[in-house]
Amino acid sequence: MINSITSVQPSQAAGAARSITPAEAQESFKDALSSALNSVNEAQRQSNIATEAMITGKTDNLHQVMIAAEKASITLQTAVEIRNKAVEAYQEMMRMQI
């Protein structure tokens, strides 16, 4: 699950940005991205498990299966849109003249 950033106060964020090295920022970004992708993967895995349980007759709760499938779909769509925005931002930076 992607964590909210609302708990970070502006003064904390500004102070942290000044004292963090580029390597630390890169590592932090990598960890956040990895965590988010693991959350997407877990939602997909849970959806597959629920669907398989429904197909094999281990459960008859269609509502839970559909909720798991929709959650997986929404998390995947969100990840794709974030990727698209990141690619757009990268392309825009590459077009900038120095």
N, C-alpha and C positions, 0 to 999 in steps of 0.2 A: 504494500500500500504506500502511496506517495504521501509523505508527511507534509503538514502545513508549515509554512514559514512565518505565520502570523505571530509566533511567540518571540521572534527576534525583534528587539527594539532598535529604532533607527540609530541611536547612539552606539549600540553594540555592533551593529553591522558596519558603521563607518569606522569604528576603532579596529575591528577585525580586518577590514579591507586594507588598512594602512600597514598592519604588521604581518600580514601573510605573504609568504614567498610565492612566486609563480609555480614552483614545484608542488607546494602544499595546496594551492588552488586547483591545480590539475588533478592531484590525487583526490581531493574532496569532490570535485566534479565527477571524476571517474566512479567514486564510491556511490554517489547519489544516483548516477545513471545506471550503474549495475544493480543497485537496490530496486530502482523503479522497474527495470526489465525483469528482475526476479519476481516482482509482484505480478507483472503481466503473465509471466510463465506459470506462476502458481495458480492464478485465476483460470488459465486455460486448462491446467492439469485438473483442477477441481471440477470444472465443467465436463471434462472427459470422463472422470470418475463417476459423476452423477448420471451422465448419459448412459454409460455402460451399465450402471446399476439398474437403470430404468429398462434398458433393453433386455437384460438377463432376468428381470423379474425380481430382483433383490429389493426393490422399492417400488411403490406405486404413487409416490408423491410427485406428481407432474409439476406442481407449482415450484418446488425446490429445484427441480431439474431446469426449469425455464429461467428461474432467477439466476442460477449459476451460469447458464449459457449467456444470458443478457449481461451479467457482470463481466464475463470474459470478453464478450464482444465490445462492450464500452471501454474496458481498459485497453484493449488492443487498438481501437479507434483513436483513443487519446494518445497512445504511444506513437502511432503513425502521424498524427497531427503535430505532435511535439517534434518529431524527426523532420517533418516538412518545414516547420518554422526554423529549426536549427540550420537546415540546408539553405533556406532562403537567406538567413542572416549571414551565413558564410559566403554565399554568392554575392550578396550586396557588399560585404567587406572587400571581396576580391575585385569588385568593379571600382572601388574608391581609388582616386588618384592621390598620390602622396606629394 
